[in-house]
Amino acid sequence: MLIWIVLAVVLLPLVVLALAVRPVLARLPGLRRAAVALQRRAAAAEELRETAEALQERAEGVQRQLDTTQRRLAVIKARRG
């Protein structure tokens, strides 16, 4: 009789644990696909960030050229006027 009680006390929690873990294990492939998709999106976002930084640097260079050109134009107008 004691053996049955011990078996019930040991096996019942194991059965409950197995039943609780089963849905989680069933979702693992979907979670893995989602994780891979997130990694791809993170890589794409990083590439976009790098591209945006390069464009920002280019825009700053063009702005400097524009400032220089405006100053030269002002000097030319001052000589004429």
Backbone torsions as a table, in degrees:
resi	resn	phi	psi	omega
1	MET	NA	-41.0	179.8
2	LEU	-63.8	-35.3	179.6
3	ILE	-62.2	-41.4	-179.9
4	TRP	-65.1	-37.6	179.0
5	ILE	-67.6	-44.0	178.8
6	VAL	-63.3	-44.8	178.4
7	LEU	-61.2	-41.0	179.6
8	ALA	-65.8	-41.5	-179.7
9	VAL	-67.2	-32.2	-179.0
10	VAL	-86.5	-45.9	-173.7
11	LEU	-77.0	-36.7	-178.4
12	LEU	-59.1	-47.8	176.3
13	PRO	-62.4	-34.1	178.1
14	LEU	-66.0	-39.3	177.6
15	VAL	-65.8	-43.5	178.7
16	VAL	-62.9	-42.1	178.2
17	LEU	-62.3	-44.6	179.3
18	ALA	-61.8	-41.1	178.8
19	LEU	-66.7	-32.8	179.2
20	ALA	-75.5	-33.7	-176.9
21	VAL	-79.9	-27.8	-175.3
22	ARG	-55.0	-48.1	178.9
23	PRO	-63.8	-33.9	178.6
24	VAL	-65.8	-44.9	178.7
25	LEU	-64.4	-32.3	179.2
26	ALA	-68.9	-27.5	-179.0
27	ARG	-88.0	-7.9	-175.5
28	LEU	-57.0	-44.2	179.5
29	PRO	-60.3	-40.9	177.4
30	GLY	-65.0	-40.1	177.8
31	LEU	-65.1	-37.9	178.9
32	ARG	-65.1	-43.8	177.9
33	ARG	-61.1	-41.9	179.2
34	ALA	-64.3	-39.5	179.5
35	ALA	-65.3	-41.1	178.4
36	VAL	-64.7	-42.0	178.6
37	ALA	-63.2	-40.6	177.9
38	LEU	-64.2	-38.8	177.9
39	GLN	-64.5	-40.5	177.7
40	ARG	-63.3	-43.4	179.5
41	ARG	-65.2	-37.0	178.1
42	ALA	-64.6	-40.8	178.1
43	ALA	-65.0	-41.9	178.5
44	ALA	-64.2	-40.2	178.5
45	ALA	-64.3	-38.0	178.0
46	GLU	-64.5	-42.5	177.3
47	GLU	-62.4	-42.9	178.4
48	LEU	-63.2	-38.3	178.5
49	ARG	-62.7	-44.5	179.3
50	GLU	-63.2	-41.3	178.2
51	THR	-63.6	-41.7	179.4
52	ALA	-63.9	-38.9	177.9
53	GLU	-64.7	-41.6	178.7
54	ALA	-63.8	-41.8	177.9
55	LEU	-64.5	-38.1	178.1
56	GLN	-62.8	-44.0	178.6
57	GLU	-63.5	-41.2	178.5
58	ARG	-63.6	-43.0	179.1
59	ALA	-63.0	-38.5	177.9
60	GLU	-65.3	-39.1	176.8
61	GLY	-64.1	-42.8	178.0
62	VAL	-64.4	-38.8	178.0
63	GLN	-63.0	-40.7	177.4
64	ARG	-63.2	-41.6	177.7
65	GLN	-63.4	-40.2	178.6
66	LEU	-63.4	-42.3	178.1
67	ASP	-61.8	-43.7	178.9
68	THR	-62.3	-44.4	179.9
69	THR	-63.1	-40.7	178.7
70	GLN	-64.8	-39.9	177.6
71	ARG	-64.5	-42.2	178.7
72	ARG	-64.0	-41.0	178.4
73	LEU	-62.8	-39.8	178.6
74	ALA	-64.5	-38.8	178.1
75	VAL	-65.1	-43.2	179.6
76	ILE	-62.8	-43.9	178.9
77	LYS	-64.4	-36.9	179.7
78	ALA	-66.3	-37.1	178.9
79	ARG	-67.1	-37.2	-179.2
80	ARG	-73.8	-38.2	-171.2
81	GLY	-89.0	NA	NA
